[in-house]
Amino acid sequence: MEPELPEPVEYLINILYDVGPILSGATDLRALQYSDLQAWVSVCSIKLEGWEARLILNFSHLYLGQFQKTRDGGPVPQIDPTSEDNRLVVANKLRTILDSRVKSTRTKRKR
């Protein structure tokens, strides 16, 4: 049985895939930028909180990093990105990363 994703995480991942997790730059692929996300938000008439936008951009950077590792000869993730089941796997991995960053931030604030 698949674990249920918290709605905000699934929502943000869906936005990431809708905008496009990475884009073509002048000479290579690049992560999303605020301007890319702003254009999508404007066209879709959706309002995002600042933390949501930052998290989507972080997801894009993580996606690009893994893509570049794979392109440069690193291990190829055994995931079919078109499969809904595999989107849940990716979402779970991103949630784990997010959880660790939240815990890290809380620890720093307590000091």
Backbone as CSV, one residue per row, in Angstrom:
resi,resn,N_x,N_y,N_z,CA_x,CA_y,CA_z,C_x,C_y,C_z
1,MET,0.845,-1.187,0.000,0.000,0.000,0.000,0.886,1.244,0.000
2,GLU,0.620,2.171,-0.901,1.388,3.407,-1.018,1.045,4.353,0.130
3,PRO,2.049,4.996,0.716,1.730,6.002,1.739,1.060,7.200,1.083
4,GLU,0.117,7.792,1.785,-0.552,8.983,1.242,0.356,10.184,1.409
5,LEU,0.405,10.994,0.384,1.207,12.210,0.441,0.384,13.330,1.047
6,PRO,1.025,14.164,1.858,0.295,15.338,2.329,-0.116,16.170,1.117
7,GLU,-1.306,16.695,1.126,-1.817,17.433,-0.028,-0.888,18.554,-0.490
8,PRO,-0.319,19.359,0.409,0.532,20.450,-0.085,1.726,19.951,-0.892
9,VAL,2.342,18.847,-0.479,3.505,18.342,-1.209,3.077,17.844,-2.580
10,GLU,2.007,17.091,-2.648,1.535,16.588,-3.938,1.145,17.753,-4.852
11,TYR,0.505,18.753,-4.312,0.099,19.928,-5.077,1.317,20.632,-5.678
12,LEU,2.350,20.794,-4.882,3.546,21.493,-5.360,4.294,20.676,-6.407
13,ILE,4.316,19.383,-6.240,4.971,18.525,-7.225,4.192,18.553,-8.534
14,ASN,2.871,18.575,-8.451,2.056,18.685,-9.669,2.337,19.997,-10.398
15,ILE,2.511,21.072,-9.648,2.857,22.357,-10.269,4.224,22.253,-10.939
16,LEU,5.184,21.639,-10.245,6.522,21.465,-10.817,6.440,20.761,-12.161
17,TYR,5.693,19.667,-12.232,5.564,18.933,-13.494,4.790,19.737,-14.530
18,ASP,3.833,20.536,-14.102,3.049,21.334,-15.042,3.899,22.440,-15.674
19,VAL,4.680,23.126,-14.858,5.554,24.188,-15.370,6.672,23.570,-16.205
20,GLY,7.161,22.440,-15.745,8.305,21.760,-16.374,9.426,21.758,-15.363
21,PRO,9.897,20.597,-14.933,10.894,20.556,-13.852,12.219,21.211,-14.213
22,ILE,12.583,21.178,-15.511,13.775,21.878,-15.991,13.453,22.482,-17.356
23,LEU,14.205,23.508,-17.718,13.963,24.221,-18.975,15.260,24.342,-19.761
24,SER,15.143,24.669,-21.019,16.322,24.897,-21.849,16.833,26.310,-21.617
25,GLY,18.126,26.403,-21.350,18.766,27.697,-21.211,19.478,28.045,-22.512
26,ALA,20.305,29.073,-22.487,21.021,29.506,-23.690,21.974,28.429,-24.196
27,THR,22.644,27.743,-23.282,23.632,26.749,-23.697,23.379,25.358,-23.125
28,ASP,22.505,25.242,-22.145,22.267,23.947,-21.511,20.922,23.994,-20.793
29,LEU,20.583,22.918,-20.151,19.365,22.897,-19.344,19.575,23.711,-18.084
30,ARG,18.480,24.204,-17.541,18.566,24.998,-16.309,17.363,24.709,-15.418
31,ALA,17.520,25.030,-14.145,16.418,24.911,-13.192,15.449,26.072,-13.406
32,LEU,14.256,25.906,-12.901,13.275,26.995,-12.965,13.788,28.215,-12.225
33,GLN,13.352,29.367,-12.668,13.651,30.625,-11.994,12.324,31.251,-11.572
34,TYR,12.402,32.245,-10.699,11.173,32.911,-10.247,10.360,33.439,-11.417
35,SER,11.035,33.973,-12.425,10.307,34.527,-13.577,9.511,33.446,-14.321
36,ASP,10.055,32.235,-14.408,9.337,31.131,-15.052,8.074,30.784,-14.268
37,LEU,8.232,30.703,-12.972,7.102,30.360,-12.113,6.060,31.479,-12.110
38,GLN,6.530,32.722,-12.106,5.612,33.862,-12.146,4.793,33.876,-13.424
39,ALA,5.422,33.550,-14.540,4.698,33.507,-15.817,3.616,32.435,-15.776
40,TRP,3.945,31.260,-15.235,2.966,30.176,-15.140,1.810,30.569,-14.220
41,VAL,2.148,31.159,-13.069,1.128,31.592,-12.100,0.194,32.609,-12.740
42,SER,0.752,33.528,-13.504,-0.040,34.560,-14.157,-0.999,33.969,-15.186
43,VAL,-0.506,33.071,-16.002,-1.335,32.451,-17.039,-2.446,31.602,-16.421
44,CYS,-2.117,30.896,-15.341,-3.084,29.974,-14.722,-3.952,30.646,-13.655
45,SER,-3.699,31.912,-13.377,-4.447,32.649,-12.348,-4.448,31.920,-11.008
46,ILE,-3.260,31.519,-10.592,-3.092,30.825,-9.310,-2.210,31.688,-8.418
47,LYS,-2.513,31.679,-7.135,-1.707,32.434,-6.177,-0.874,31.449,-5.370
48,LEU,0.427,31.687,-5.319,1.326,30.859,-4.513,1.896,31.685,-3.378
49,GLU,2.038,31.054,-2.233,2.745,31.681,-1.114,4.241,31.642,-1.427
50,GLY,4.989,32.504,-0.785,6.436,32.554,-1.014,7.124,31.230,-0.746
51,TRP,6.743,30.565,0.350,7.384,29.292,0.689,7.070,28.230,-0.362
52,GLU,5.882,28.294,-0.960,5.522,27.329,-2.002,6.398,27.532,-3.238
53,ALA,6.575,28.786,-3.626,7.412,29.101,-4.786,8.855,28.664,-4.532
54,ARG,9.386,28.959,-3.349,10.767,28.570,-3.029,10.927,27.055,-3.066
55,LEU,9.944,26.338,-2.558,10.020,24.881,-2.544,9.965,24.305,-3.959
56,ILE,9.116,24.839,-4.797,9.047,24.382,-6.196,10.396,24.616,-6.877
57,LEU,11.001,25.775,-6.641,12.310,26.061,-7.242,13.384,25.121,-6.689
58,ASN,13.309,24.802,-5.394,14.249,23.830,-4.817,14.082,22.465,-5.473
59,PHE,12.840,22.049,-5.680,12.575,20.776,-6.350,13.182,20.779,-7.750
60,SER,13.062,21.894,-8.454,13.604,22.006,-9.800,15.130,21.855,-9.783
61,HIS,15.789,22.469,-8.811,17.248,22.352,-8.696,17.650,20.907,-8.398
62,LEU,16.892,20.241,-7.533,17.177,18.834,-7.233,16.995,17.965,-8.475
63,TYR,15.946,18.225,-9.214,15.659,17.475,-10.442,16.797,17.665,-11.441
64,LEU,17.207,18.911,-11.634,18.295,19.208,-12.568,19.589,18.526,-12.129
65,GLY,19.887,18.565,-10.849,21.100,17.921,-10.337,21.122,16.435,-10.642
66,GLN,20.006,15.761,-10.421,19.940,14.330,-10.710,20.033,14.082,-12.213
67,PHE,19.385,14.922,-12.989,19.437,14.780,-14.453,20.881,14.891,-14.935
68,GLN,21.614,15.883,-14.411,23.001,16.088,-14.842,23.897,14.930,-14.423
69,LYS,23.679,14.390,-13.221,24.469,13.229,-12.781,24.252,12.059,-13.729
70,THR,23.022,11.836,-14.107,22.690,10.736,-15.009,23.295,10.976,-16.391
71,ARG,23.167,12.196,-16.884,23.696,12.542,-18.204,25.216,12.393,-18.247
72,ASP,25.871,12.685,-17.124,27.330,12.636,-17.072,27.870,11.254,-16.722
73,GLY,27.035,10.229,-16.849,27.504,8.858,-16.638,27.155,8.268,-15.291
74,GLY,26.444,8.997,-14.478,26.038,8.468,-13.179,24.958,7.414,-13.343
75,PRO,24.561,6.789,-12.244,23.533,5.755,-12.330,22.204,6.324,-12.811
76,VAL,21.529,5.568,-13.620,20.233,5.987,-14.141,19.157,5.531,-13.174
77,PRO,18.359,6.464,-12.654,17.261,6.055,-11.771,16.313,5.130,-12.518
78,GLN,15.884,4.080,-11.871,14.990,3.102,-12.482,13.542,3.536,-12.324
79,ILE,13.215,4.664,-12.936,11.880,5.237,-12.795,11.372,5.636,-14.170
80,ASP,10.152,5.257,-14.472,9.476,5.712,-15.681,8.705,6.971,-15.288
81,PRO,9.161,8.167,-15.696,8.529,9.405,-15.236,7.090,9.574,-15.696
82,THR,6.648,8.757,-16.641,5.268,8.891,-17.110,4.296,8.063,-16.269
83,SER,4.811,7.194,-15.423,3.963,6.334,-14.608,3.492,7.077,-13.357
84,GLU,2.202,6.999,-13.084,1.651,7.647,-11.881,2.271,7.056,-10.616
85,ASP,2.501,5.739,-10.595,3.128,5.100,-9.434,4.516,5.676,-9.195
86,ASN,5.267,5.883,-10.277,6.615,6.418,-10.127,6.611,7.887,-9.741
87,ARG,5.589,8.618,-10.135,5.476,10.005,-9.669,5.328,10.019,-8.156
88,LEU,4.622,9.026,-7.594,4.487,8.933,-6.141,5.829,8.613,-5.491
89,VAL,6.639,7.773,-6.126,7.968,7.463,-5.600,8.806,8.733,-5.546
90,VAL,8.798,9.485,-6.641,9.544,10.747,-6.683,9.005,11.710,-5.620
91,ALA,7.695,11.784,-5.497,7.088,12.667,-4.501,7.516,12.269,-3.094
92,ASN,7.576,10.978,-2.821,8.018,10.517,-1.500,9.464,10.891,-1.234
93,LYS,10.311,10.760,-2.258,11.713,11.142,-2.086,11.828,12.648,-1.824
94,LEU,11.067,13.433,-2.555,11.098,14.880,-2.348,10.562,15.234,-0.959
95,ARG,9.539,14.496,-0.505,9.002,14.758,0.829,10.056,14.469,1.890
96,THR,10.840,13.404,1.706,11.914,13.076,2.640,12.941,14.205,2.692
97,ILE,13.300,14.725,1.529,14.241,15.849,1.471,13.656,17.064,2.174
98,LEU,12.388,17.355,1.892,11.722,18.490,2.517,11.682,18.331,4.029
99,ASP,11.310,17.143,4.505,11.250,16.894,5.945,12.604,17.121,6.607
100,SER,13.684,16.660,5.953,15.010,16.839,6.543,15.399,18.311,6.577
101,ARG,14.988,19.082,5.563,15.298,20.521,5.560,14.500,21.256,6.634
102,VAL,13.256,20.857,6.828,12.437,21.483,7.871,13.039,21.191,9.237
103,LYS,13.448,19.939,9.477,14.063,19.569,10.756,15.351,20.344,10.970
104,SER,16.146,20.492,9.914,17.399,21.231,10.002,17.143,22.692,10.361
105,THR,16.125,23.285,9.754,15.775,24.681,10.030,15.317,24.843,11.468
106,ARG,14.512,23.905,11.942,14.037,23.975,13.336,15.193,23.861,14.311
107,THR,16.143,22.982,14.023,17.297,22.798,14.891,18.121,24.080,14.961
108,LYS,18.310,24.731,13.824,19.089,25.975,13.780,18.391,27.079,14.559
109,ARG,17.063,27.122,14.503,16.304,28.178,15.201,16.377,28.002,16.719
110,LYS,16.489,26.756,17.201,16.531,26.482,18.637,17.843,26.927,19.261
111,ARG,18.872,27.068,18.455,20.201,27.426,18.996,20.247,28.810,19.488
